[in-house]
């Protein structure tokens, strides 16, 4: 299995574009996928520079309906108008980001679904994408590990309330579709808490070791140096991660530099930062 960071907030090369967004290119057992699309059409430029043919994608997974993950969908439709997109049905809801005194509507996903309904496969909580590829929802009930960002909102019964993250998916992949080798967990933002997702995966696939976790932890505030959560929340998350057996954990995007630095102090070499253009092989 090959995973390439198509776009992220930072880059390993000045020849690649960056933005506040995330998109991962995945090859597994000869099939090519994209998990999230970044915030804009920059994925098209980076894909070309990296030798990745977006027209060859079998499908695109959208982890949740926030602009940093859905903004490149227009570029994908431009390059491949029959692209299939998997996401939770809840992604059709209305979601907002509070910036200063303004709430910015984040619903490009919904508009595209209206324009191209036949291109979308919407599921409730669990979807098998392929033999060794599963889209899942958090099933662990500990909401104390949920994202603490108070700038994320949604519409519910006509009222604007804080986002409940029910539109979020994460992914479990088995390299080359071989469960005996273990699983890789990919969670672009972990709004429902990365440890909750890890525990969900272990419950769903008992006895299967976690080879690696590739995830954003949504710790970043209004800049890469600020936190969107309390230090106590971050430290509890790290302590909980340390109780779960995994291989190397790779993070990016919404974790932010300050959050990454605090986690790195405790997790050491077990935690690495994954930049635009970098590649993992499992």
C-alpha positions as CSV (number, residue, x, y, z in Angstrom):
1,X,0.0,0.0,0.0
2,X,1.2,3.4,-1.0
3,X,0.0,6.7,0.5
4,X,1.1,10.2,-0.8
5,X,0.2,13.4,0.9
6,X,-1.2,15.3,-2.1
7,X,-1.7,18.5,-0.2
8,X,-1.2,19.7,3.4
9,X,-0.5,23.0,5.3
10,X,3.3,22.5,4.8
11,X,5.5,21.0,2.2
12,X,8.7,19.0,1.9
13,X,9.4,20.8,-1.4
14,X,9.1,24.4,-2.6
15,X,7.9,23.0,-6.0
16,X,4.6,21.9,-4.5
17,X,1.6,24.1,-3.4
18,X,0.3,24.1,0.1
19,X,-2.9,25.3,1.8
20,X,-4.9,24.8,5.0
21,X,-6.4,21.5,3.8
22,X,-5.6,17.8,3.4
23,X,-5.7,15.3,0.6
24,X,-4.2,11.8,0.6
25,X,-3.6,9.7,-2.5
26,X,-3.9,5.9,-1.7
27,X,-2.9,2.9,-3.8
28,X,-3.9,-0.5,-2.4
29,X,-3.9,-3.8,-4.2
30,X,-3.6,-2.0,-7.6
31,X,-6.6,0.3,-7.0
32,X,-6.3,4.1,-6.6
33,X,-8.3,6.3,-4.3
34,X,-8.3,9.8,-2.8
35,X,-9.2,10.6,0.8
36,X,-10.4,14.2,0.9
37,X,-9.6,16.9,-1.7
38,X,-7.9,19.8,0.1
39,X,-9.5,23.3,0.1
40,X,-9.1,24.2,-3.6
41,X,-8.0,23.2,-7.1
42,X,-4.3,23.1,-6.0
43,X,-4.5,19.3,-5.8
44,X,-4.5,19.3,-9.6
45,X,-1.2,21.1,-9.8
46,X,0.4,18.9,-7.1
47,X,-0.9,15.7,-8.7
48,X,0.8,16.6,-11.9
49,X,4.1,17.5,-10.2
50,X,4.0,14.2,-8.3
51,X,3.1,12.0,-11.3
52,X,-0.3,11.1,-10.0
53,X,-3.1,10.8,-12.6
54,X,-6.4,11.9,-11.0
55,X,-8.3,10.4,-14.0
56,X,-7.2,7.0,-12.8
57,X,-8.9,7.2,-9.4
58,X,-11.5,4.5,-8.7
59,X,-13.2,6.7,-6.0
60,X,-12.9,9.6,-3.6
61,X,-13.7,9.5,0.1
62,X,-14.9,12.6,1.9
63,X,-14.2,12.4,5.6
64,X,-16.6,15.2,6.6
65,X,-18.2,18.4,5.2
66,X,-15.6,21.1,6.0
67,X,-14.1,23.2,3.3
68,X,-10.5,22.1,3.9
69,X,-11.6,18.6,2.8
70,X,-14.1,19.3,0.1
71,X,-12.7,22.3,-1.8
72,X,-11.0,20.3,-4.5
73,X,-14.1,18.4,-5.6
74,X,-14.7,20.9,-8.5
75,X,-11.2,20.1,-9.8
76,X,-11.9,16.4,-9.6
77,X,-15.1,16.7,-11.6
78,X,-13.3,18.8,-14.1
79,X,-10.7,16.1,-14.6
80,X,-13.0,13.0,-14.3
81,X,-16.7,13.7,-14.6
82,X,-17.7,10.1,-13.7
83,X,-15.8,10.1,-10.4
84,X,-17.5,8.3,-7.6
85,X,-17.6,10.0,-4.2
86,X,-18.3,8.2,-0.9
87,X,-19.4,10.1,2.2
88,X,-21.8,9.9,5.1
89,X,-25.4,11.1,4.4
90,X,-25.0,13.6,7.2
91,X,-22.5,15.5,5.0
92,X,-25.6,16.9,3.2
93,X,-26.3,19.1,6.3
94,X,-25.4,22.7,6.6
95,X,-22.1,23.4,8.3
96,X,-20.4,26.7,9.3
97,X,-17.1,28.0,10.4
98,X,-17.0,31.1,12.6
99,X,-14.4,33.6,11.5
100,X,-14.4,36.7,13.8
101,X,-18.1,37.8,13.8
102,X,-19.0,36.0,10.6
103,X,-20.2,32.4,10.1
104,X,-18.9,31.1,6.8
105,X,-21.1,28.5,5.1
106,X,-19.3,25.3,4.2
107,X,-21.6,23.4,1.9
108,X,-19.9,23.1,-1.5
109,X,-20.4,19.3,-1.0
110,X,-24.2,19.7,-0.9
111,X,-24.3,21.9,-4.0
112,X,-22.2,19.4,-6.0
113,X,-24.5,16.6,-4.8
114,X,-27.4,18.5,-6.2
115,X,-25.6,18.9,-9.5
116,X,-24.2,15.3,-9.8
117,X,-26.4,13.0,-7.6
118,X,-25.5,9.9,-9.5
119,X,-21.8,10.4,-8.6
120,X,-22.4,10.1,-4.9
121,X,-22.6,7.0,-2.7
122,X,-24.0,8.1,0.7
123,X,-24.0,5.8,3.7
124,X,-25.2,6.0,7.3
125,X,-22.4,4.8,9.5
126,X,-20.3,2.0,7.8
127,X,-19.4,1.3,4.2
128,X,-17.1,-1.2,2.7
129,X,-15.3,0.5,-0.2
130,X,-13.3,-2.5,-1.4
131,X,-12.0,-5.9,0.0
132,X,-9.5,-4.2,2.3
133,X,-10.9,-0.7,2.6
134,X,-13.7,0.4,5.1
135,X,-15.3,3.7,5.9
136,X,-16.4,3.9,9.5
137,X,-18.0,6.1,12.1
138,X,-16.9,6.6,15.7
139,X,-18.7,4.0,17.9
140,X,-16.9,4.7,21.2
141,X,-19.1,6.8,23.5
142,X,-16.5,9.0,25.3
143,X,-17.3,12.5,24.1
144,X,-14.7,14.0,26.4
145,X,-12.2,13.3,23.6
146,X,-14.3,15.1,21.0
147,X,-12.8,18.2,19.3
148,X,-13.2,21.3,21.5
149,X,-13.1,23.8,18.7
150,X,-16.0,26.2,19.4
151,X,-15.9,27.8,15.9
152,X,-17.6,24.9,14.2
153,X,-21.4,25.0,13.7
154,X,-24.2,23.2,12.0
155,X,-27.9,23.8,11.3
156,X,-30.2,21.5,13.3
157,X,-34.0,21.8,13.2
158,X,-33.7,25.3,11.9
159,X,-31.3,26.5,14.6
160,X,-27.6,27.1,14.5
161,X,-25.8,24.9,17.0
162,X,-22.3,23.6,17.6
163,X,-21.2,20.9,15.2
164,X,-21.8,17.4,16.6
165,X,-19.4,15.8,14.1
166,X,-22.0,13.2,13.1
167,X,-20.9,13.7,9.5
168,X,-17.4,12.4,10.1
169,X,-15.9,9.2,8.8
170,X,-12.5,7.6,9.3
171,X,-11.0,4.7,7.3
172,X,-9.5,1.3,8.0
173,X,-7.3,-0.2,5.3
174,X,-5.5,-3.5,5.1
175,X,-2.3,-3.3,3.0
176,X,-2.7,-5.4,-0.1
177,X,-6.1,-6.6,1.4
178,X,-4.2,-8.8,3.8
179,X,-5.8,-8.7,7.3
180,X,-3.1,-10.8,8.8
181,X,-0.5,-8.0,8.4
182,X,-2.6,-5.6,10.4
183,X,-4.6,-2.4,9.7
184,X,-3.8,1.2,8.9
185,X,-6.2,3.8,10.4
186,X,-6.6,7.1,8.4
187,X,-8.6,9.9,10.1
188,X,-8.1,13.3,8.4
189,X,-9.4,15.4,11.4
190,X,-10.4,13.1,14.2
191,X,-13.2,15.4,15.3
192,X,-14.8,12.6,17.3
193,X,-11.4,11.9,19.0
194,X,-8.6,9.8,17.6
195,X,-8.5,7.4,20.6
196,X,-12.3,6.8,20.2
197,X,-11.6,5.9,16.5
198,X,-8.7,3.6,17.4
199,X,-10.9,1.8,19.9
200,X,-13.7,1.6,17.4
201,X,-11.4,0.0,14.8
202,X,-10.0,-2.5,17.4
203,X,-13.6,-3.5,18.3
204,X,-14.7,-3.9,14.7
205,X,-11.6,-5.9,13.8
206,X,-10.6,-7.8,17.0
207,X,-7.2,-9.3,17.2
208,X,-5.9,-7.2,14.2
209,X,-2.9,-5.1,15.2
210,X,-2.7,-1.4,14.3
211,X,0.3,-1.0,11.9
212,X,0.0,2.8,11.8
213,X,-2.3,5.7,12.4
214,X,-2.4,8.6,9.9
215,X,-4.4,11.4,11.3
216,X,-5.0,15.1,11.9
217,X,-6.0,15.7,15.5
218,X,-7.8,19.1,15.1
219,X,-5.8,20.9,17.8
220,X,-4.9,24.0,15.8
221,X,-6.6,27.3,16.6
222,X,-6.7,30.4,14.5
223,X,-3.0,29.9,13.6
224,X,-0.5,27.0,13.5
225,X,0.9,28.2,16.8
226,X,-2.4,28.4,18.7
227,X,-4.5,25.6,20.2
228,X,-8.2,25.1,19.6
229,X,-8.5,23.0,22.8
230,X,-7.3,23.1,26.4
231,X,-3.8,21.8,27.3
232,X,-5.6,19.3,29.6
233,X,-7.6,17.9,26.6
234,X,-4.5,17.5,24.6
235,X,-2.5,15.8,27.4
236,X,-5.4,13.4,28.1
237,X,-5.5,12.5,24.4
238,X,-1.8,11.8,24.4
239,X,-2.0,9.8,27.6
240,X,-4.8,7.7,26.1
241,X,-2.9,7.2,22.8
242,X,0.0,5.8,24.9
243,X,-2.3,3.0,26.2
244,X,-3.1,1.7,22.7
245,X,-0.6,-0.4,20.9
246,X,0.3,1.0,17.4
247,X,3.1,1.4,15.0
248,X,4.3,4.9,14.0
249,X,1.6,7.6,14.1
250,X,1.8,10.2,11.3
251,X,0.0,13.6,11.7
252,X,-0.6,16.7,9.6
253,X,-2.9,19.6,8.8
254,X,-5.2,20.5,11.7
255,X,-2.9,19.3,14.4
256,X,-0.8,22.5,14.1
257,X,2.8,23.1,15.1
258,X,2.1,23.8,18.8
259,X,-0.1,20.7,19.2
260,X,2.4,18.6,17.4
261,X,5.3,19.9,19.6
262,X,3.4,19.0,22.8
263,X,2.5,15.5,21.6
264,X,6.1,14.9,20.3
265,X,7.5,15.6,23.7
266,X,5.6,12.5,25.1
267,X,5.4,10.3,22.1
268,X,8.9,10.8,20.7
269,X,9.8,8.9,17.5
270,X,6.4,7.2,17.7
271,X,4.9,10.4,16.3
272,X,6.0,12.0,12.9
273,X,4.8,14.9,10.9
274,X,3.7,14.2,7.3
275,X,4.1,17.0,4.8
276,X,2.9,17.7,1.2
277,X,4.7,15.4,-1.2
278,X,5.8,12.8,1.4
279,X,5.1,9.2,0.8
280,X,4.5,6.1,3.0
281,X,4.7,2.5,2.0
282,X,3.1,-0.3,4.0
